[in-house]
Amino acid sequence: MSSELLTVSDIADRLNENQNRVAYMIMKHRIKPVKRIGITKVFDESVVETVKAYLYNMQIQRSG
């Protein structure tokens, strides 16, 4: 069973979100990459839902 590896840009595209905002959430919550390819950090697919939840929580906190 092969898991797709995603860059920050790939995650941002899937969430239709700004790449800088996704990178900030990953850095802020210290989400570890699965591996590095050169200087590029790559993540597994589970990070997409994690980042989505953090972005949603940030949006709720700002509106409330």
Summary of the structure (lengths in Angstrom):
residues: 64
radius of gyration: 12.0
end to end distance: 41.9
largest distance: 41.9
contacts: 145
relative contact order: 0.22
helix: 56%
strand: 12%
